[in-house]
């Protein structure tokens, strides 16, 4: 299974989320052909006037681009191609301020293109990425159990559910754990690892 791991660990070896990521690597077998995309060491393109003009002309107006415009949009297309060709997408990062770290959101902005990952003219027509499997691994300083009143503060889950749904991807597992209580931190981690093992066993 061709796997793309998009990772962001600003705390390096001290990252809590990295423990879930490390377990995934330990569990990997020959069915996972892994490519990693580190958001710290790899530059993620952001829209500037030339690139967003090229995107609008090509993906909304269906115009041919000149060479300068093709160059401007090329870094975005390279990321889009990585996402398109992966069968399994793994996103792993810490929660920041109840939601995605900015660089993770920037990654989504760099490939979610009209006519390629969604179709604004007909939202019932999903693109050819609907058969992908997605795993989202993250840790958070607060405690936001699903089904409780605190779940609303977990905007990682709510935002990404919307993003993936918009692209037609429904096979998504969110695996996270709280580091809020030092006495329960390891227990929470082991519960998350058990959940990850179950997902990996059923790939």
Buried (B, 14 or more C-beta within 10 A) or exposed (E): BEBBBBBBBBEEEEBBBBBBBBBBEEEBEEEBEBEBBEBEEEEBBEBEEEBBBBBEBBBEEEEEBEEEBEEBBEBBBEBBEBBBEBBBBBBBBBBBEBBBBEBBBBBBBBBBBBEBBBBEEEEEEBBEBEEBBBBBBBBBEEBBEEEEEEEEBBBBBBBBBEBBEEBBBBEBBBBBBBBEEEEBBEEBBEBBBEBBEEBBEEE
